Structure formats: structure tokens, C-alpha cells
Amino acid sequence: MKIKLALNLIVLALVVVAAASSVSAQSGATRPRRVNPAQPAPTPGASRDAGTSGTAGTSAAARPAAQAPSAAPQGTTAHAFSLYQQKQYAAALSEAKQIAAADAKNSEAWKIAGFAEIELKQYGEAAADLQRALDLQRAAGEDDPPTADALSEAYMRTEQYERALPLLTAATARKGATPDARLLYSRGLAEFNTGKAADAERSFNAAVKADPKNTGALFYLGRIAFNRKDYTTTINMLNRATLNDPRLAQGWTLLAHSYLRRAQGAAAGPKADADYLAAVRAAESLIKLRNDEDSALLLAQALIYSKQYVRAATALEAVAARDSAQGTTLYLLGFSHSRAKNYPKAVAALERAALKTPDNVEVFRELGFAYEASKQYAKALAAYEKGLQLAPADEYFKESVERVRPFAK
């Protein structure tokens, strides 16, 4: 009986769309790495501190770290900045907020608050406060890249890609700036998540040019190539990404699927066989990182296409033993046992699959075959008839019903 397995049996869990946000740029994730060190750099013409003598000019908090006073008066941006430098982020935030409450136009206070909130992982609040700081800076004719870069990070962290993108575009186009792989990656990620795949591809390529080991950019270049069914490019990019970061579970997942897709699109022969074996290796790497049911399904599927049926059954047995096992898991387990000619185990798994997924015609195709092979003709007939009921035009079921009927008593 010909193997009938569709790749859509297994959910392609890429977790790389706009809602995904779990891994850093250097480990292949959707979240950007920090686009700028969280250090409130000088703002030209910064607002004066609330509660000070009121002399116009750059506030102490806006000076470079080396120039910040060591004993600034409490209630000033200089003191808030010194707290920030000492990594007392909550205290720096509290003081900066007090200053901003007293002087709503103090851009430095909003800026320090925003930087502190980033360190405290309060990204939504950081975005609001840094946007306030940037608006005040622009109103005063100031240009402060650190504020803009930190704001773009906050927007990326909160998945506000539309708002982050203009800031990242400006950051990567600054005159005389050396190409920054992290900023280029973040720009590409914002473009990818706003539906600008072609722009994203250019940005990710620029990131890889600036840093050939930028795992995140390599991963997304593979993802974009996968979407256009260019599996060879996908494989090349993901092999580089997983070489840089062997713990990139998303990379191994997509790599295994890409090998399977390329093999299925090729003529049967050594090249397809090599791709099936490569899919097995990728899935084995995945399961070392994420030993869950979906990973086991992917490994089993690769093993089945490689005709390693006993290993495929072994890969699925643990997850299939759970009451919560998916119908697909049970079907592939039964299929593997059936191809290994272990019909009693095949029947047991496929009967459970039929209960879980009573509308899956492939389950009844395989179950009828396993019953027939073990000479349970009445049950084989019932399974084939159920399959024919689900797929009335299917010639296999028609022929099987007629073949088995005389033996079913």
C-alpha cells in the first residue's frame, strides 16, 4: 500500500509572526535586541531641572556618564541620573516621575523615566514616557538619537511595529553611521511584521552583511524564502542560523519542514533520500531542545519518509500514551506500526485515532489495511465502508470494500 502522508498533518508551528516574541536577535527570536545601550545620553539644549535655580542649558542628567556629578541634590534630573547609573532603576524612575509631575516639559525627566522603565521591563510605560521626551525634544529643535533608539526598542518590545518602523528607518539612515546589525535586524523585523516582506528581506540581508552571524536575520531570511517556496535558500539560511545558535528551536523546526518539502518536490532518488535523512537530523536536534508532541510528530514524519518505521513508532510511543494525544499522533503511530508489520499495535493506535478524529479518511484507510492484514475481515470491511462514506469517489475504498466483502462473515 502506497504511503499517503500529507505535510499538513503536522501543524507548522513557526511562532514567527507579529504576535510571537520570545527570542533575541542573536538567538533567532522575534524580539529585537536592545537597539541602544540603556544610557540616557546628552540631549542638546535639555530642559532645566524642576526645583533648581532655573538657568537654561543642558541638565546634569543629560551629560555623559563620566561627567555626572557624584553628589547631586535630590529632586534633580542629575540625582535621578546618578541613581540610574548605580542601577537603582526603581528609585531613578520614582524621582524622574516626581520631576516630570512638577515640570511636564522637562524632557530629561521623561527620558530618564523611560530608560529606567526599559531596565525594569515596563515597556509600555517606557514607550509612553520616551515618546513624551522625544516630542518635547523635537518641539525644542533638538535631535537626540539615544531617545529615539530607546523609543524604537520600547515599541518593538510591545509589538507596536508600525510606530517603531519610522524610528528604525531614521536610525539606520543617519549620515556617517556605521551599519549596525542590531538596528538593521530590528528594522527588518518591524517591516516583516507590517507586511513589507521585500523591505524586510533587504534589511535582513544588510544585517547579515554587517554581521554574518546575526542569527535572527538569518532565520527570517529563511522564513521569507520558505514563504515563497524557495526551500534551497531556506535550508542554506537556516543551516547558518542553527550553526550560530544550536538552541534555535524555531530554526530546527523550519529546517526539518524545508528538507521534507524539497524532498517531496524532487524525483525519487538519492537527492530526495538525502533530504529526508537531513530532515531526520534537524528534527532530532529539535527534540533535544523541545521534547513535546509537535516535535515528536515532526521527527516521526521525517523517519516515516526515510522508511525508518520502527524508529518512527518509538519516537511517538511516549506522547501517544497520554490521554491528551492528538489524533494525528495516534494515526502516525498506527501508520508506523503498520509499515513495520506490527499489526496488533497498529490496530490499537488507529482505533484510538478513529475515536479522536472520526472524519479523517486516512485513518480508516490505514485501519482497514491493518485489519485486513491481520485477517480481521469484518472489521476491515467496516473500516473501508466508513472511509467510502467519507470519500465516496475514492477508488481505493471502492475496490477494498469489494475485495473484503466475501471474507467478512
C-alpha positions, -999 to +999 in steps of 0.1 A: +000+000+000+014+034-010+024+057+017-001+085+020+011+113+043+005+149+038+027+175+053-003+194+065-009+166+091+015+184+113+009+220+123+038+241+112+045+259+145+068+287+134+059+313+160+074+340+140+045+362+132+037+395+147+024+381+179+055+360+186+081+375+207+103+350+226+139+350+213+166+377+209+181+388+176+213+369+183+194+337+191+169+339+163+140+355+180+112+378+172+121+403+199+148+427+189+180+430+209+185+463+226+189+488+198+209+512+220+225+507+254+201+520+280+221+550+289+204+584+288+229+602+265+231+641+263+203+660+248+213+693+232+195+722+249+180+699+275+152+711+298+163+725+332+157+706+364+125+712+383+132+729+416+166+743+406+176+779+401+162+778+365+193+785+344+187+774+309+210+748+293+219+712+294+209+695+326+233+674+346+214+643+339+219+647+302+257+647+305+278+617+296+281+592+324+317+603+332+306+639+338+276+632+360+280+647+395+285+622+423+265+641+449+237+658+430+208+673+451+178+651+454+149+661+432+170+669+402+175+651+370+212+649+379+204+629+410+179+607+392+205+600+366+231+591+393+206+566+406+202+552+372+239+549+368+240+530+401+214+506+386+188+518+412+162+518+384+131+519+406+145+549+426+156+567+394+121+562+379+104+574+410+125+606+412+123+613+374+085+609+376+083+634+405+103+659+385+081+654+354+050+659+375+063+692+387+076+702+353+058+684+325+080+700+299+112+686+314+123+662+286+152+649+306+129+637+333+107+618+309+138+604+292+153+591+324+120+576+334+117+559+300+152+544+302+146+532+338+113+516+327+132+497+299+156+483+325+126+474+347+110+457+316+080+481+318+080+485+281+045+500+276+052+528+302+087+533+286+071+538+252+047+565+265+074+584+285+101+582+258+075+594+232+068+623+255+105+631+258+110+629+221+081+652+214+095+678+238+129+675+222+116+680+187+095+709+198+127+725+211+145+717+179+167+691+195+179+659+179+187+631+204+193+597+188+195+578+221+160+588+230+147+578+195+166+545+196+153+536+231+118+545+220+121+522+190+131+494+213+101+501+236+078+500+206+094+468+194+091+452+228+054+460+229+049+448+192+040+483+180+058+477+148+041+505+128+053+531+153+088+516+156+095+514+119+099+552+111+123+555+141+143+525+129+144+537+093+158+570+105+183+554+128+197+532+100+199+562+076+220+585+098+248+602+080+282+588+087+269+560+109+285+526+107+259+499+097+245+485+129+234+449+125+211+451+155+193+481+142+190+467+108+176+435+122+151+454+142+141+474+111+137+442+092+116+427+119+093+457+120+089+456+082+082+418+083+055+423+109+039+451+090+036+431+058+066+446+040+084+413+031+106+427+003+118+456+025+123+432+054+145+409+032+167+438+022+171+449+058+179+413+070+204+410+042+220+443+053+221+430+089+239+398+078+263+418+057+271+439+088+273+408+110+274+374+092+265+357+125+233+376+131+211+346+138+178+365+139+184+380+104+194+346+090+163+330+105+140+355+089+157+353+056+150+316+058+114+323+068+108+346+039+123+322+014+101+294+029+070+315+023+079+318-014+087+280-015+124+286-022+134+257+000+171+257-010+176+292+002+156+285+033+179+255+040+211+275+034+200+303+057+187+281+085+218+259+084+238+291+091+214+302+118+214+269+136+252+267+133+254+300+151+228+291+177+223+253+181+195+261+206+173+278+180+142+255+182+123+275+156+152+272+132+154+234+135+116+232+131+115+252+099+147+234+086+131+200+090+100+211+072+121+226+044+140+194+038+108+175+037+092+199+013+123+199-010+124+161-010+088+158-019+092+182-048+121+162-062+121+130-081+126+099-061+163+090-058+194+098-039+188+136-036+154+131-021+166+104+002+194+127+014+169+154+022+147+130+041+177+120+062+186+157+067+151+163+079+155+135+105+187+151+118+171+185+121+141+170+139+164+151+162+181+184+171+147+200+177+136+172+201+167+177+222+155+212+229+117+209+229+106+173+236+068+179+231+042+163+210+046+185+179+083+179+179+078+141+182+053+143+153+078+161+131+105+136+139+082+107+132+071+121+099+108+125+088+115+090+099+085+076+080+096+093+048+130+078+054+113+044+058+125+040+094+092+028+107+103+012+139+122+044+149+091+065+140+069+044+163+094+047+191+095+084+187+057+086+192+050+060+218+056+082+249+034+111+237+008+087+223+004+070+257-012+102+271-049+106+271-045+140+255-026+126+225-037+142+192-055+122+166-026+129+142-001+114+167-022+082+170-026+080+132+012+083+126+019+058+154-005+033+138+009+040+103+044+034+116+035+001+133+015-010+102+045-004+079+067-023+104+041-051+101+033-049+138-005-051+131-018-055+166-001-023+178-012-006+145-048-015+151-047-003+188-033+031+178-056+035+148-087+026+167-079+054+192-072+077+162-106+069+148-123+079+180-103+112+182-107+121+145-137+103+131-137+124+099-101+117+090-104+095+059-067+084+061-073+069+095-099+045+081-077+038+050-049+026+073-071+010+098-089-011+071-055-022+058-042-032+093-074-052+099-072-069+066-035-077+070-043-093+104-073-112+088-100-094+107-121-091+076-154-080+092-137-051+109-117-043+078-150-041+058-165-017+084-134+005+083-134+006+045-171+013+043-166+042+068-138+055+046-160+052+015-188+071+033-163+099+040-148+098+004-175+084-019-153+089-051-122+072-037-114+042-058-092+026-032-122+023-008-145+010-035-120-017-045-112-026-009-149-030+000-155-054-029-123-073-022-130-078+015-168-083+015-167-121+005-145-128+036-164-108+061-188-131+079 
